[in-house]
Amino acid sequence: MKYAYHLHPEADKDLSNAYAWYENNKLGLGQKFIDAVLEKIETIAAWPELYGSKRKGY
């Protein structure tokens, strides 16, 4: 079962800022960063049991 997810507005802002920083350093690098982050989020949403939790229920 694949879980739905949404980013907290602060996390979304951080991602946007990181994208801009990487993109300012090298054209295209910001998009590579975003692609990598979204790929990892999709993996976690699809197979959350692959990753441990620090506290029960989280």
PDB file of N, CA, C, O and CB in Angstrom:
ATOM      1  N   MET A   1       0.835  -1.177   0.000  1.00  0.00           N
ATOM      2  CA  MET A   1       0.000   0.000   0.000  1.00  0.00           C
ATOM      3  C   MET A   1       0.882   1.244   0.000  1.00  0.00           C
ATOM      4  O   MET A   1       1.802   1.360   0.810  1.00  0.00           O
ATOM      5  CB  MET A   1      -0.951  -0.004   1.210  1.00  0.00           C
ATOM      6  N   LYS A   2       0.604   2.152  -0.891  1.00  0.00           N
ATOM      7  CA  LYS A   2       1.352   3.400  -0.947  1.00  0.00           C
ATOM      8  C   LYS A   2       0.616   4.460  -0.150  1.00  0.00           C
ATOM      9  O   LYS A   2      -0.581   4.672  -0.340  1.00  0.00           O
ATOM     10  CB  LYS A   2       1.561   3.858  -2.406  1.00  0.00           C
ATOM     11  N   TYR A   3       1.334   5.124   0.741  1.00  0.00           N
ATOM     12  CA  TYR A   3       0.757   6.161   1.576  1.00  0.00           C
ATOM     13  C   TYR A   3       0.789   7.506   0.860  1.00  0.00           C
ATOM     14  O   TYR A   3       1.694   7.786   0.074  1.00  0.00           O
ATOM     15  CB  TYR A   3       1.500   6.249   2.909  1.00  0.00           C
ATOM     16  N   ALA A   4      -0.198   8.319   1.139  1.00  0.00           N
ATOM     17  CA  ALA A   4      -0.197   9.698   0.654  1.00  0.00           C
ATOM     18  C   ALA A   4       0.668  10.527   1.603  1.00  0.00           C
ATOM     19  O   ALA A   4       0.848  10.169   2.767  1.00  0.00           O
ATOM     20  CB  ALA A   4      -1.661  10.279   0.560  1.00  0.00           C
ATOM     21  N   TYR A   5       1.180  11.596   1.110  1.00  0.00           N
ATOM     22  CA  TYR A   5       1.996  12.465   1.952  1.00  0.00           C
ATOM     23  C   TYR A   5       1.769  13.917   1.541  1.00  0.00           C
ATOM     24  O   TYR A   5       1.307  14.202   0.436  1.00  0.00           O
ATOM     25  CB  TYR A   5       3.502  12.089   1.847  1.00  0.00           C
ATOM     26  N   HIS A   6       2.097  14.805   2.431  1.00  0.00           N
ATOM     27  CA  HIS A   6       2.124  16.227   2.106  1.00  0.00           C
ATOM     28  C   HIS A   6       3.257  16.843   2.913  1.00  0.00           C
ATOM     29  O   HIS A   6       3.586  16.384   4.007  1.00  0.00           O
ATOM     30  CB  HIS A   6       0.742  16.928   2.414  1.00  0.00           C
ATOM     31  N   LEU A   7       3.832  17.869   2.364  1.00  0.00           N
ATOM     32  CA  LEU A   7       4.926  18.552   3.035  1.00  0.00           C
ATOM     33  C   LEU A   7       4.381  19.696   3.879  1.00  0.00           C
ATOM     34  O   LEU A   7       3.491  20.434   3.456  1.00  0.00           O
ATOM     35  CB  LEU A   7       5.955  19.072   2.014  1.00  0.00           C
ATOM     36  N   HIS A   8       4.921  19.825   5.054  1.00  0.00           N
ATOM     37  CA  HIS A   8       4.595  20.957   5.909  1.00  0.00           C
ATOM     38  C   HIS A   8       5.031  22.225   5.167  1.00  0.00           C
ATOM     39  O   HIS A   8       6.044  22.198   4.468  1.00  0.00           O
ATOM     40  CB  HIS A   8       5.294  20.839   7.325  1.00  0.00           C
ATOM     41  N   PRO A   9       4.301  23.325   5.299  1.00  0.00           N
ATOM     42  CA  PRO A   9       4.682  24.555   4.592  1.00  0.00           C
ATOM     43  C   PRO A   9       6.129  24.990   4.845  1.00  0.00           C
ATOM     44  O   PRO A   9       6.788  25.505   3.942  1.00  0.00           O
ATOM     45  CB  PRO A   9       3.755  25.672   4.995  1.00  0.00           C
ATOM     46  N   GLU A  10       6.621  24.786   6.062  1.00  0.00           N
ATOM     47  CA  GLU A  10       8.021  25.147   6.353  1.00  0.00           C
ATOM     48  C   GLU A  10       8.999  24.240   5.596  1.00  0.00           C
ATOM     49  O   GLU A  10      10.035  24.697   5.112  1.00  0.00           O
ATOM     50  CB  GLU A  10       8.292  25.058   7.874  1.00  0.00           C
ATOM     51  N   ALA A  11       8.658  22.954   5.500  1.00  0.00           N
ATOM     52  CA  ALA A  11       9.507  22.029   4.748  1.00  0.00           C
ATOM     53  C   ALA A  11       9.495  22.388   3.273  1.00  0.00           C
ATOM     54  O   ALA A  11      10.529  22.331   2.609  1.00  0.00           O
ATOM     55  CB  ALA A  11       9.044  20.575   4.946  1.00  0.00           C
ATOM     56  N   ASP A  12       8.334  22.758   2.761  1.00  0.00           N
ATOM     57  CA  ASP A  12       8.226  23.170   1.364  1.00  0.00           C
ATOM     58  C   ASP A  12       9.068  24.420   1.110  1.00  0.00           C
ATOM     59  O   ASP A  12       9.730  24.534   0.079  1.00  0.00           O
ATOM     60  CB  ASP A  12       6.753  23.429   0.987  1.00  0.00           C
ATOM     61  N   LYS A  13       9.034  25.345   2.050  1.00  0.00           N
ATOM     62  CA  LYS A  13       9.852  26.566   1.945  1.00  0.00           C
ATOM     63  C   LYS A  13      11.339  26.222   1.959  1.00  0.00           C
ATOM     64  O   LYS A  13      12.114  26.771   1.175  1.00  0.00           O
ATOM     65  CB  LYS A  13       9.523  27.543   3.098  1.00  0.00           C
ATOM     66  N   ASP A  14      11.736  25.313   2.852  1.00  0.00           N
ATOM     67  CA  ASP A  14      13.139  24.885   2.910  1.00  0.00           C
ATOM     68  C   ASP A  14      13.577  24.248   1.590  1.00  0.00           C
ATOM     69  O   ASP A  14      14.678  24.508   1.104  1.00  0.00           O
ATOM     70  CB  ASP A  14      13.349  23.892   4.068  1.00  0.00           C
ATOM     71  N   LEU A  15      12.710  23.412   1.013  1.00  0.00           N
ATOM     72  CA  LEU A  15      13.039  22.791  -0.272  1.00  0.00           C
ATOM     73  C   LEU A  15      13.202  23.838  -1.365  1.00  0.00           C
ATOM     74  O   LEU A  15      14.116  23.748  -2.184  1.00  0.00           O
ATOM     75  CB  LEU A  15      11.958  21.785  -0.672  1.00  0.00           C
ATOM     76  N   SER A  16      12.335  24.811  -1.378  1.00  0.00           N
ATOM     77  CA  SER A  16      12.433  25.885  -2.372  1.00  0.00           C
ATOM     78  C   SER A  16      13.731  26.666  -2.210  1.00  0.00           C
ATOM     79  O   SER A  16      14.398  26.990  -3.193  1.00  0.00           O
ATOM     80  CB  SER A  16      11.234  26.834  -2.258  1.00  0.00           C
ATOM     81  N   ASN A  17      14.080  26.965  -0.970  1.00  0.00           N
ATOM     82  CA  ASN A  17      15.334  27.682  -0.709  1.00  0.00           C
ATOM     83  C   ASN A  17      16.544  26.850  -1.115  1.00  0.00           C
ATOM     84  O   ASN A  17      17.501  27.375  -1.685  1.00  0.00           O
ATOM     85  CB  ASN A  17      15.435  28.057   0.772  1.00  0.00           C
ATOM     86  N   ALA A  18      16.501  25.556  -0.824  1.00  0.00           N
ATOM     87  CA  ALA A  18      17.613  24.680  -1.197  1.00  0.00           C
ATOM     88  C   ALA A  18      17.720  24.581  -2.716  1.00  0.00           C
ATOM     89  O   ALA A  18      18.819  24.607  -3.269  1.00  0.00           O
ATOM     90  CB  ALA A  18      17.433  23.276  -0.579  1.00  0.00           C
ATOM     91  N   TYR A  19      16.571  24.467  -3.388  1.00  0.00           N
ATOM     92  CA  TYR A  19      16.559  24.438  -4.849  1.00  0.00           C
ATOM     93  C   TYR A  19      17.253  25.682  -5.405  1.00  0.00           C
ATOM     94  O   TYR A  19      18.125  25.579  -6.268  1.00  0.00           O
ATOM     95  CB  TYR A  19      15.110  24.344  -5.382  1.00  0.00           C
ATOM     96  N   ALA A  20      16.864  26.845  -4.909  1.00  0.00           N
ATOM     97  CA  ALA A  20      17.446  28.104  -5.387  1.00  0.00           C
ATOM     98  C   ALA A  20      18.949  28.149  -5.138  1.00  0.00           C
ATOM     99  O   ALA A  20      19.708  28.590  -6.001  1.00  0.00           O
ATOM    100  CB  ALA A  20      16.770  29.298  -4.705  1.00  0.00           C
ATOM    101  N   TRP A  21      19.382  27.695  -3.964  1.00  0.00           N
ATOM    102  CA  TRP A  21      20.810  27.708  -3.645  1.00  0.00           C
ATOM    103  C   TRP A  21      21.599  26.825  -4.610  1.00  0.00           C
ATOM    104  O   TRP A  21      22.617  27.249  -5.158  1.00  0.00           O
ATOM    105  CB  TRP A  21      21.037  27.242  -2.201  1.00  0.00           C
ATOM    106  N   TYR A  22      21.114  25.576  -4.818  1.00  0.00           N
ATOM    107  CA  TYR A  22      21.796  24.671  -5.737  1.00  0.00           C
ATOM    108  C   TYR A  22      21.765  25.206  -7.158  1.00  0.00           C
ATOM    109  O   TYR A  22      22.763  25.122  -7.875  1.00  0.00           O
ATOM    110  CB  TYR A  22      21.164  23.287  -5.686  1.00  0.00           C
ATOM    111  N   GLU A  23      20.636  25.753  -7.571  1.00  0.00           N
ATOM    112  CA  GLU A  23      20.495  26.261  -8.933  1.00  0.00           C
ATOM    113  C   GLU A  23      21.417  27.464  -9.169  1.00  0.00           C
ATOM    114  O   GLU A  23      21.944  27.643 -10.267  1.00  0.00           O
ATOM    115  CB  GLU A  23      19.030  26.650  -9.206  1.00  0.00           C
ATOM    116  N   ASN A  24      21.606  28.279  -8.137  1.00  0.00           N
ATOM    117  CA  ASN A  24      22.521  29.423  -8.252  1.00  0.00           C
ATOM    118  C   ASN A  24      23.973  28.987  -8.362  1.00  0.00           C
ATOM    119  O   ASN A  24      24.793  29.701  -8.939  1.00  0.00           O
ATOM    120  CB  ASN A  24      22.358  30.348  -7.057  1.00  0.00           C
ATOM    121  N   ASN A  25      24.296  27.830  -7.817  1.00  0.00           N
ATOM    122  CA  ASN A  25      25.665  27.331  -7.886  1.00  0.00           C
ATOM    123  C   ASN A  25      25.968  26.647  -9.205  1.00  0.00           C
ATOM    124  O   ASN A  25      27.082  26.749  -9.719  1.00  0.00           O
ATOM    125  CB  ASN A  25      25.923  26.378  -6.754  1.00  0.00           C
ATOM    126  N   LYS A  26      24.981  25.949  -9.757  1.00  0.00           N
ATOM    127  CA  LYS A  26      25.168  25.287 -11.045  1.00  0.00           C
ATOM    128  C   LYS A  26      23.804  25.044 -11.675  1.00  0.00           C
ATOM    129  O   LYS A  26      22.937  24.406 -11.078  1.00  0.00           O
ATOM    130  CB  LYS A  26      25.950  23.950 -10.884  1.00  0.00           C
ATOM    131  N   LEU A  27      23.628  25.548 -12.865  1.00  0.00           N
ATOM    132  CA  LEU A  27      22.358  25.414 -13.567  1.00  0.00           C
ATOM    133  C   LEU A  27      21.986  23.935 -13.707  1.00  0.00           C
ATOM    134  O   LEU A  27      22.792  23.131 -14.175  1.00  0.00           O
ATOM    135  CB  LEU A  27      22.432  26.088 -14.954  1.00  0.00           C
ATOM    136  N   GLY A  28      20.782  23.586 -13.307  1.00  0.00           N
ATOM    137  CA  GLY A  28      20.305  22.209 -13.379  1.00  0.00           C
ATOM    138  C   GLY A  28      20.497  21.421 -12.103  1.00  0.00           C
ATOM    139  O   GLY A  28      19.845  20.395 -11.909  1.00  0.00           O
ATOM    140  N   LEU A  29      21.378  21.878 -11.228  1.00  0.00           N
ATOM    141  CA  LEU A  29      21.655  21.149  -9.991  1.00  0.00           C
ATOM    142  C   LEU A  29      20.468  21.218  -9.026  1.00  0.00           C
ATOM    143  O   LEU A  29      20.210  20.269  -8.285  1.00  0.00           O
ATOM    144  CB  LEU A  29      22.913  21.709  -9.317  1.00  0.00           C
ATOM    145  N   GLY A  30      19.759  22.327  -9.037  1.00  0.00           N
ATOM    146  CA  GLY A  30      18.574  22.454  -8.191  1.00  0.00           C
ATOM    147  C   GLY A  30      17.517  21.425  -8.546  1.00  0.00           C
ATOM    148  O   GLY A  30      16.898  20.829  -7.664  1.00  0.00           O
ATOM    149  N   GLN A  31      17.313  21.218  -9.840  1.00  0.00           N
ATOM    150  CA  GLN A  31      16.322  20.226 -10.265  1.00  0.00           C
ATOM    151  C   GLN A  31      16.765  18.815  -9.898  1.00  0.00           C
ATOM    152  O   GLN A  31      15.940  17.988  -9.511  1.00  0.00           O
ATOM    153  CB  GLN A  31      16.081  20.322 -11.776  1.00  0.00           C
ATOM    154  N   LYS A  32      18.060  18.534 -10.014  1.00  0.00           N
ATOM    155  CA  LYS A  32      18.573  17.217  -9.605  1.00  0.00           C
ATOM    156  C   LYS A  32      18.318  16.998  -8.113  1.00  0.00           C
ATOM    157  O   LYS A  32      17.946  15.904  -7.688  1.00  0.00           O
ATOM    158  CB  LYS A  32      20.097  17.094  -9.918  1.00  0.00           C
ATOM    159  N   PHE A  33      18.523  18.051  -7.332  1.00  0.00           N
ATOM    160  CA  PHE A  33      18.280  17.966  -5.888  1.00  0.00           C
ATOM    161  C   PHE A  33      16.809  17.656  -5.604  1.00  0.00           C
ATOM    162  O   PHE A  33      16.502  16.738  -4.844  1.00  0.00           O
ATOM    163  CB  PHE A  33      18.690  19.282  -5.193  1.00  0.00           C
ATOM    164  N   ILE A  34      15.902  18.424  -6.216  1.00  0.00           N
ATOM    165  CA  ILE A  34      14.475  18.211  -6.011  1.00  0.00           C
ATOM    166  C   ILE A  34      14.069  16.808  -6.443  1.00  0.00           C
ATOM    167  O   ILE A  34      13.306  16.137  -5.748  1.00  0.00           O
ATOM    168  CB  ILE A  34      13.662  19.255  -6.778  1.00  0.00           C
ATOM    169  N   ASP A  35      14.579  16.365  -7.590  1.00  0.00           N
ATOM    170  CA  ASP A  35      14.263  15.018  -8.077  1.00  0.00           C
ATOM    171  C   ASP A  35      14.699  13.952  -7.079  1.00  0.00           C
ATOM    172  O   ASP A  35      13.966  12.994  -6.834  1.00  0.00           O
ATOM    173  CB  ASP A  35      14.934  14.768  -9.432  1.00  0.00           C
ATOM    174  N   ALA A  36      15.892  14.115  -6.500  1.00  0.00           N
ATOM    175  CA  ALA A  36      16.400  13.142  -5.532  1.00  0.00           C
ATOM    176  C   ALA A  36      15.553  13.131  -4.261  1.00  0.00           C
ATOM    177  O   ALA A  36      15.248  12.065  -3.728  1.00  0.00           O
ATOM    178  CB  ALA A  36      17.860  13.449  -5.185  1.00  0.00           C
ATOM    179  N   VAL A  37      15.173  14.307  -3.777  1.00  0.00           N
ATOM    180  CA  VAL A  37      14.351  14.394  -2.569  1.00  0.00           C
ATOM    181  C   VAL A  37      12.986  13.753  -2.812  1.00  0.00           C
ATOM    182  O   VAL A  37      12.518  12.964  -1.993  1.00  0.00           O
ATOM    183  CB  VAL A  37      14.183  15.866  -2.126  1.00  0.00           C
ATOM    184  N   LEU A  38      12.348  14.087  -3.931  1.00  0.00           N
ATOM    185  CA  LEU A  38      11.023  13.533  -4.224  1.00  0.00           C
ATOM    186  C   LEU A  38      11.082  12.027  -4.458  1.00  0.00           C
ATOM    187  O   LEU A  38      10.154  11.303  -4.095  1.00  0.00           O
ATOM    188  CB  LEU A  38      10.420  14.224  -5.445  1.00  0.00           C
ATOM    189  N   GLU A  39      12.160  11.557  -5.059  1.00  0.00           N
ATOM    190  CA  GLU A  39      12.317  10.109  -5.251  1.00  0.00           C
ATOM    191  C   GLU A  39      12.389   9.395  -3.902  1.00  0.00           C
ATOM    192  O   GLU A  39      11.784   8.338  -3.721  1.00  0.00           O
ATOM    193  CB  GLU A  39      13.586   9.804  -6.085  1.00  0.00           C
ATOM    194  N   LYS A  40      13.124   9.970  -2.965  1.00  0.00           N
ATOM    195  CA  LYS A  40      13.240   9.363  -1.635  1.00  0.00           C
ATOM    196  C   LYS A  40      11.901   9.404  -0.900  1.00  0.00           C
ATOM    197  O   LYS A  40      11.525   8.430  -0.249  1.00  0.00           O
ATOM    198  CB  LYS A  40      14.321  10.083  -0.806  1.00  0.00           C
ATOM    199  N   ILE A  41      11.183  10.514  -0.998  1.00  0.00           N
ATOM    200  CA  ILE A  41       9.871  10.607  -0.363  1.00  0.00           C
ATOM    201  C   ILE A  41       8.926   9.561  -0.945  1.00  0.00           C
ATOM    202  O   ILE A  41       8.187   8.911  -0.206  1.00  0.00           O
ATOM    203  CB  ILE A  41       9.280  12.020  -0.538  1.00  0.00           C
ATOM    204  N   GLU A  42       8.946   9.396  -2.257  1.00  0.00           N
ATOM    205  CA  GLU A  42       8.095   8.392  -2.906  1.00  0.00           C
ATOM    206  C   GLU A  42       8.452   6.983  -2.432  1.00  0.00           C
ATOM    207  O   GLU A  42       7.567   6.153  -2.227  1.00  0.00           O
ATOM    208  CB  GLU A  42       8.229   8.483  -4.440  1.00  0.00           C
ATOM    209  N   THR A  43       9.737   6.716  -2.260  1.00  0.00           N
ATOM    210  CA  THR A  43      10.177   5.411  -1.766  1.00  0.00           C
ATOM    211  C   THR A  43       9.665   5.173  -0.353  1.00  0.00           C
ATOM    212  O   THR A  43       9.169   4.091  -0.043  1.00  0.00           O
ATOM    213  CB  THR A  43      11.711   5.307  -1.800  1.00  0.00           C
ATOM    214  N   ILE A  44       9.783   6.171   0.492  1.00  0.00           N
ATOM    215  CA  ILE A  44       9.295   6.053   1.871  1.00  0.00           C
ATOM    216  C   ILE A  44       7.783   5.847   1.888  1.00  0.00           C
ATOM    217  O   ILE A  44       7.277   5.039   2.667  1.00  0.00           O
ATOM    218  CB  ILE A  44       9.671   7.308   2.691  1.00  0.00           C
ATOM    219  N   ALA A  45       7.058   6.569   1.037  1.00  0.00           N
ATOM    220  CA  ALA A  45       5.599   6.428   0.982  1.00  0.00           C
ATOM    221  C   ALA A  45       5.190   5.042   0.503  1.00  0.00           C
ATOM    222  O   ALA A  45       4.174   4.504   0.943  1.00  0.00           O
ATOM    223  CB  ALA A  45       4.995   7.492   0.065  1.00  0.00           C
ATOM    224  N   ALA A  46       5.975   4.468  -0.391  1.00  0.00           N
ATOM    225  CA  ALA A  46       5.648   3.147  -0.936  1.00  0.00           C
ATOM    226  C   ALA A  46       6.061   2.012   0.006  1.00  0.00           C
ATOM    227  O   ALA A  46       5.355   1.009   0.113  1.00  0.00           O
ATOM    228  CB  ALA A  46       6.326   2.962  -2.288  1.00  0.00           C
ATOM    229  N   TRP A  47       7.193   2.166   0.684  1.00  0.00           N
ATOM    230  CA  TRP A  47       7.721   1.106   1.547  1.00  0.00           C
ATOM    231  C   TRP A  47       8.219   1.668   2.876  1.00  0.00           C
ATOM    232  O   TRP A  47       9.419   1.627   3.148  1.00  0.00           O
ATOM    233  CB  TRP A  47       8.855   0.358   0.838  1.00  0.00           C
ATOM    234  N   PRO A  48       7.320   2.192   3.706  1.00  0.00           N
ATOM    235  CA  PRO A  48       7.763   2.808   4.962  1.00  0.00           C
ATOM    236  C   PRO A  48       8.400   1.818   5.933  1.00  0.00           C
ATOM    237  O   PRO A  48       9.185   2.213   6.796  1.00  0.00           O
ATOM    238  CB  PRO A  48       6.596   3.477   5.634  1.00  0.00           C
ATOM    239  N   GLU A  49       8.070   0.542   5.799  1.00  0.00           N
ATOM    240  CA  GLU A  49       8.637  -0.453   6.713  1.00  0.00           C
ATOM    241  C   GLU A  49      10.127  -0.678   6.488  1.00  0.00           C
ATOM    242  O   GLU A  49      10.779  -1.331   7.304  1.00  0.00           O
ATOM    243  CB  GLU A  49       7.903  -1.765   6.565  1.00  0.00           C
ATOM    244  N   LEU A  50      10.677  -0.151   5.402  1.00  0.00           N
ATOM    245  CA  LEU A  50      12.116  -0.268   5.165  1.00  0.00           C
ATOM    246  C   LEU A  50      12.928   0.581   6.139  1.00  0.00           C
ATOM    247  O   LEU A  50      14.124   0.359   6.324  1.00  0.00           O
ATOM    248  CB  LEU A  50      12.443   0.135   3.737  1.00  0.00           C
ATOM    249  N   TYR A  51      12.271   1.542   6.749  1.00  0.00           N
ATOM    250  CA  TYR A  51      12.959   2.495   7.610  1.00  0.00           C
ATOM    251  C   TYR A  51      12.486   2.343   9.043  1.00  0.00           C
ATOM    252  O   TYR A  51      11.300   2.137   9.299  1.00  0.00           O
ATOM    253  CB  TYR A  51      12.732   3.930   7.123  1.00  0.00           C
ATOM    254  N   GLY A  52      13.405   2.444   9.959  1.00  0.00           N
ATOM    255  CA  GLY A  52      13.075   2.330  11.378  1.00  0.00           C
ATOM    256  C   GLY A  52      12.384   3.569  11.890  1.00  0.00           C
ATOM    257  O   GLY A  52      12.350   4.601  11.221  1.00  0.00           O
ATOM    258  N   SER A  53      11.835   3.460  13.076  1.00  0.00           N
ATOM    259  CA  SER A  53      11.239   4.628  13.723  1.00  0.00           C
ATOM    260  C   SER A  53      11.932   4.853  15.054  1.00  0.00           C
ATOM    261  O   SER A  53      12.381   3.910  15.705  1.00  0.00           O
ATOM    262  CB  SER A  53       9.706   4.446  13.921  1.00  0.00           C
ATOM    263  N   LYS A  54      12.010   6.095  15.440  1.00  0.00           N
ATOM    264  CA  LYS A  54      12.650   6.426  16.712  1.00  0.00           C
ATOM    265  C   LYS A  54      11.699   6.237  17.878  1.00  0.00           C
ATOM    266  O   LYS A  54      12.107   5.871  18.980  1.00  0.00           O
ATOM    267  CB  LYS A  54      13.163   7.856  16.691  1.00  0.00           C
ATOM    268  N   ARG A  55      10.410   6.494  17.616  1.00  0.00           N
ATOM    269  CA  ARG A  55       9.392   6.302  18.651  1.00  0.00           C
ATOM    270  C   ARG A  55       8.231   5.549  18.050  1.00  0.00           C
ATOM    271  O   ARG A  55       7.942   5.661  16.858  1.00  0.00           O
ATOM    272  CB  ARG A  55       8.920   7.655  19.247  1.00  0.00           C
ATOM    273  N   LYS A  56       7.587   4.798  18.871  1.00  0.00           N
ATOM    274  CA  LYS A  56       6.450   4.028  18.405  1.00  0.00           C
ATOM    275  C   LYS A  56       5.391   4.936  17.784  1.00  0.00           C
ATOM    276  O   LYS A  56       4.993   5.934  18.384  1.00  0.00           O
ATOM    277  CB  LYS A  56       5.852   3.224  19.554  1.00  0.00           C
ATOM    278  N   GLY A  57       4.944   4.592  16.601  1.00  0.00           N
ATOM    279  CA  GLY A  57       3.902   5.370  15.954  1.00  0.00           C
ATOM    280  C   GLY A  57       4.401   6.497  15.066  1.00  0.00           C
ATOM    281  O   GLY A  57       3.595   7.183  14.438  1.00  0.00           O
ATOM    282  N   TYR A  58       5.695   6.703  14.998  1.00  0.00           N
ATOM    283  CA  TYR A  58       6.247   7.790  14.172  1.00  0.00           C
ATOM    284  C   TYR A  58       7.178   7.214  13.136  1.00  0.00           C
ATOM    285  O   TYR A  58       7.748   7.958  12.338  1.00  0.00           O
ATOM    286  CB  TYR A  58       6.990   8.834  15.037  1.00  0.00           C
TER     287      TYR A  58
END
